[in-house]
């Protein structure tokens, strides 16, 4: 995942208006969003449903009144889940008030976020505000007790922390007032209409094979693949994934995308098969721009794979060290970060 300013710069430098930009590891859809914003067509693929929900909502949100109407419907239906709310594990009892727990159970059961634009848009808002800090004035900034906004720590750790710091009673929140104010605020900012760009949910290695090659081919492949053995996004976001129907406890087992890609062989195959599948969609003069981890394993495997698949292109390598504190720095992590590296493959001539 990279910042908007970076995506805009690369798209402007390596493509023209009317070109097609492809991102096989689209994340939250930044590259696709910026491509269409710049007059290109963006095609993205994302295996992680959390990123796919965020990305698709940015591209095609439902109408505000329909989202709020759906919110109210769920609120009324949630009274049927008050008893079930009392049976959730201790973590949930301290994290959310009873009414919020009942509402979240209802949303988890009823929101058809894969097929319904309205349900997906509402789910994106709920995921955004599911957990976070309590303000200095005591006013909640999310639906939860005191937590980080960027990641959810393990249940046992969280329960012990809440007890130690006096957060044993979750805040009482009027979910309609809380969510409506945030939905209305976001719609006041406006939403562009993206009718020529899309993000597909699934494994790029499979989805790319089903995509027809654009008439003039893809002019720019811009992406940032997952890094090898660095972190488990699924584990860090386990509570948001619970709202999407996953387990009540974090896990690093299951589908490949949920793990850390610890196996060098599996990671090499992921990159190889993805870029091989993407190569048939590219124009002859296409540029491949990959931002990835500067750590040796990820860097070396990425260079090896790209050089093998695109031998006719020239490879340029540019270091992209972190010049500002990272998100982990904000939470007390002062260890040095290796930064990232940009791998750019262009026609040799």
C-alpha positions in Angstrom: 0.0 0.0 0.0 1.4 3.4 -0.9 0.4 7.0 -0.4 -1.9 8.9 -2.8 0.8 11.4 -3.8 3.2 8.6 -4.8 0.5 6.9 -7.0 -0.4 10.1 -8.7 3.2 10.9 -9.5 3.9 7.5 -11.0 0.7 7.5 -13.0 1.4 10.9 -14.4 5.1 10.0 -15.2 4.5 6.6 -16.9 1.1 6.8 -18.6 -1.1 9.1 -20.7 -4.7 10.0 -20.5 -6.9 7.2 -21.8 -4.3 4.5 -20.9 -5.1 1.5 -18.7 -3.4 1.1 -15.3 -3.4 -2.4 -13.6 -2.7 -3.2 -10.0 -2.9 -6.9 -9.2 -2.3 -6.2 -5.4 -4.7 -3.3 -5.2 -5.1 -3.1 -1.4 -7.5 -0.3 -0.6 -7.6 0.8 -4.3 -5.3 3.8 -4.1 -3.7 3.2 -7.6 -7.1 2.5 -9.2 -8.6 5.6 -7.6 -5.7 7.8 -8.8 -5.7 6.3 -12.2 -9.3 7.3 -12.9 -8.8 10.6 -11.3 -6.0 11.3 -13.8 -8.1 10.3 -16.8 -7.0 6.7 -17.0 -8.9 3.4 -16.6 -7.9 1.6 -13.5 -8.2 -2.2 -13.0 -7.4 -3.6 -9.6 -7.5 -7.0 -7.9 -7.5 -7.6 -4.2 -7.6 -11.0 -2.4 -8.1 -9.4 1.1 -11.8 -8.7 1.5 -11.1 -5.8 4.0 -9.1 -3.9 1.4 -11.6 -4.8 -1.3 -14.5 -3.3 0.7 -12.6 -0.1 1.3 -11.4 0.2 -2.3 -14.8 -0.5 -3.9 -16.5 1.9 -1.6 -14.2 4.7 -2.6 -14.9 3.9 -6.3 -18.7 3.3 -6.0 -20.4 4.2 -2.8 -24.1 3.9 -2.4 -26.4 6.9 -2.0 -26.2 8.5 1.4 -29.9 8.2 2.2 -29.9 4.5 1.4 -26.9 3.8 3.6 -28.5 5.6 6.6 -31.8 3.8 6.0 -30.0 0.5 6.1 -28.2 1.6 9.3 -31.6 2.3 10.9 -33.1 -1.0 9.8 -30.2 -2.9 11.4 -30.5 -0.9 14.6 -34.2 -1.9 15.0 -33.4 -5.6 14.1 -30.6 -5.7 16.6 -32.9 -6.0 19.6 -33.3 -9.7 18.6 -29.6 -10.2 19.3 -29.4 -8.8 22.8 -29.3 -12.2 24.4 -26.7 -13.4 22.0 -24.6 -10.3 22.7 -24.4 -11.5 26.3 -22.9 -14.8 25.3 -19.9 -13.3 23.4 -16.4 -13.9 25.0 -15.1 -11.5 27.7 -13.1 -9.5 25.2 -16.3 -8.4 23.5 -18.1 -7.7 26.8 -15.4 -5.1 27.7 -14.8 -3.8 24.2 -18.3 -2.9 23.3 -21.5 -2.0 25.1 -24.4 -4.4 25.1 -26.4 -2.5 22.5 -23.3 -2.1 20.2 -22.5 -5.8 20.5 -26.1 -6.6 19.5 -25.9 -4.2 16.5 -22.5 -5.6 15.4 -23.9 -9.2 15.5 -26.8 -8.1 13.4 -24.6 -6.4 10.9 -22.3 -9.4 10.8 -25.3 -11.7 10.0 -27.3 -9.5 7.6 -25.0 -7.2 5.6 -24.4 -8.8 2.2 -21.3 -6.8 1.5 -20.1 -9.0 -1.4 -23.2 -8.4 -3.6 -25.0 -5.3 -2.3 -23.5 -1.8 -2.9 -25.5 -0.4 0.0 -24.5 -3.1 2.4 -20.8 -2.8 1.3 -20.8 0.9 1.8 -22.3 0.7 5.3 -19.9 -2.1 6.2 -17.0 0.1 5.1 -18.1 2.8 7.6 -18.6 0.2 10.4 -15.1 -1.2 9.7 -13.5 2.2 9.8 -15.1 3.2 13.2 -15.1 -0.3 14.7 -12.3 0.4 17.2 -10.2 3.4 18.2 -9.3 5.8 20.9 -11.5 7.5 23.5 -10.8 11.3 23.3 -9.3 13.3 26.1 -12.8 14.7 26.9 -14.0 11.1 27.3 -16.0 11.2 24.0 -15.5 8.0 22.0 -13.9 8.3 18.5 -15.1 4.8 17.6 -17.6 2.1 18.7 -15.2 0.5 21.1 -13.5 0.9 24.4 -10.0 2.4 24.4 -8.0 0.7 21.5 -5.7 1.5 18.7 -7.4 2.5 15.5 -4.8 0.9 13.2 -4.8 -2.6 14.6 -6.5 -4.8 17.2 -4.3 -6.5 19.8 -4.9 -10.0 21.0 -8.0 -10.5 23.2 -6.2 -11.6 26.4 -3.7 -8.8 26.2 -6.5 -6.2 25.6 -8.6 -7.5 28.6 -5.6 -7.3 30.9 -4.7 -3.8 29.6 -8.3 -2.5 30.1 -8.3 -3.8 33.7 -4.9 -2.4 34.5 -5.8 1.1 33.2 -9.4 1.3 34.5 -11.3 0.7 31.2 -13.5 -2.2 32.5 -16.8 -0.6 31.3 -17.2 0.1 27.6 -18.7 3.5 26.6 -22.4 3.7 26.0 -22.9 4.8 22.4 -26.0 5.8 20.5 -25.1 4.0 17.4 -27.5 5.9 15.1 -26.3 9.3 16.2 -22.6 8.2 16.2 -22.6 6.6 12.7 -25.0 9.1 11.1 -22.8 12.0 12.0 -19.8 10.3 10.4 -21.6 9.2 7.3 -23.0 12.6 6.7 -19.6 14.3 7.3 -18.0 12.0 4.7 -20.7 12.6 2.1 -20.4 16.3 2.5 -16.9 15.9 1.1 -18.3 14.5 -2.1 -17.6 11.4 -4.0 -16.4 11.2 -7.6 -18.1 8.7 -9.9 -15.9 6.0 -11.2 -17.7 4.3 -14.0 -14.7 3.0 -16.0 -12.6 1.6 -13.1 -13.1 -1.4 -10.9 -11.5 -3.7 -8.3 -12.2 -7.4 -8.4 -12.2 -9.6 -5.3 -10.0 -12.7 -5.5 -6.6 -14.3 -6.1 -4.8 -12.3 -8.8 -3.3 -15.5 -10.2 -6.8 -16.7 -11.1 -8.7 -13.5 -11.7 -6.1 -12.1 -14.2 -6.7 -15.1 -16.4 -10.4 -14.1 -16.7 -9.7 -10.5 -17.7 -9.8 -9.6 -21.4 -6.8 -7.8 -22.7 -7.6 -4.1 -23.3 -7.6 -3.1 -27.0 -4.2 -1.3 -26.7 -3.0 -3.3 -23.7 -2.2 -2.2 -20.2 0.3 0.7 -20.3 1.3 0.8 -16.7 1.4 -2.0 -14.1 1.7 -0.2 -10.7 1.6 -2.3 -7.6 3.0 -3.1 -4.1 2.9 -6.8 -3.4 2.8 -8.2 0.2 6.2 -8.4 1.8 7.9 -11.8 2.6 7.7 -12.8 6.2 7.1 -9.3 7.6 3.6 -9.1 9.1 0.2 -10.7 9.1 -2.3 -8.1 8.1 -5.1 -10.6 8.9 -3.8 -11.1 12.5 -3.5 -7.3 13.1 -7.0 -6.7 11.7 -8.7 -9.8 13.3 -11.5 -7.8 14.9 -12.5 -6.2 11.7 -12.4 -9.6 10.0 -14.7 -10.9 12.8 -17.3 -8.4 11.7 -16.9 -9.9 8.2 -17.8 -13.3 9.6 -14.4 -14.7 10.6 -13.3 -16.2 14.0 -13.8 -14.6 17.4 -10.0 -14.9 18.0 -7.1 -13.9 15.8 -5.4 -16.6 13.8 -2.5 -16.8 11.3 -3.7 -20.1 9.8 -6.0 -20.6 6.9 -5.9 -19.0 3.4 -2.5 -18.0 2.1 -3.3 -14.3 2.1 -4.0 -14.4 5.9 -0.4 -15.3 6.7 3.0 -13.6 6.6 4.3 -15.4 3.4 7.1 -17.0 5.6 8.0 -19.5 2.9 10.4 -18.1 0.3 9.2 -20.7 -2.2 5.5 -19.8 -1.8 6.3 -16.1 -2.0 8.4 -16.6 -5.2 5.5 -18.5 -6.7 3.0 -15.9 -5.7 5.0 -13.2 -7.5 5.9 -15.3 -10.5 2.4 -16.6 -11.2 0.9 -13.1 -10.7 3.2 -11.3 -13.0 3.1 -14.1 -15.6 -0.7 -13.8 -15.6 -0.5 -10.1 -15.8 2.1 -10.1 -18.6 -0.4 -11.1 -21.3 -2.5 -8.0 -20.6 0.4 -5.6 -21.1 1.2 -3.5 -24.1 4.6 -3.9 -25.7 5.8 -0.6 -24.3 4.3 -1.0 -20.9 6.1 0.0 -17.7 6.1 -2.2 -14.6 6.5 -0.2 -11.4 6.8 -2.2 -8.2 7.2 -0.7 -4.8 8.4 -3.3 -2.3 10.3 -4.0 0.9 14.0 -3.1 1.0 14.8 -6.1 3.2 17.0 -8.5 1.3 14.7 -11.5 0.9 11.7 -9.6 -0.5 14.0 -7.3 -2.6 16.0 -10.2 -4.1 13.1 -12.4 -4.9 11.2 -9.5 -6.5 14.2 -8.6 -8.7 14.7 -12.2 -9.6 11.1 -12.8 -10.6 10.7 -9.6 -12.6 14.0 -10.1 -14.5 12.9 -13.6 -15.5 9.5 -12.7 -16.7 10.4 -9.4 -18.5 13.9 -10.1 -19.8 13.4 -7.6 -22.7 12.9 -4.7 -20.3 15.5 -2.6 -18.5 15.4 -2.7 -14.7 16.1 0.4 -12.6 16.3 0.1 -8.8 15.7 3.2 -6.6 15.9 3.2 -2.9 12.9 4.8 -1.1 13.9 5.1 2.6 11.3 6.2 5.1 11.8 9.9 5.7 9.0 10.3 8.3 8.0 8.2 11.3 6.0 5.2 10.4 2.7 4.2 12.0 4.4 1.8 14.4 6.7 4.7 15.6 3.6 6.5 16.9 2.9 3.5 19.2 6.4 3.4 20.7 8.4 1.4 18.1 11.7 3.2 17.7 13.5 0.4 15.9 15.2 1.4 12.5 13.1 0.6 9.5 14.8 -0.5 6.3 12.5 1.5 4.0 11.2 0.4 0.6 12.6 0.1 -2.9 11.2 0.9 -6.3 11.7 -1.6 -9.1 11.0 0.0 -12.5 11.0 -2.1 -15.7 10.8 -0.2 -19.0 11.4 -1.0 -22.6 15.2 -1.2 -23.3 15.0 0.9 -26.4 
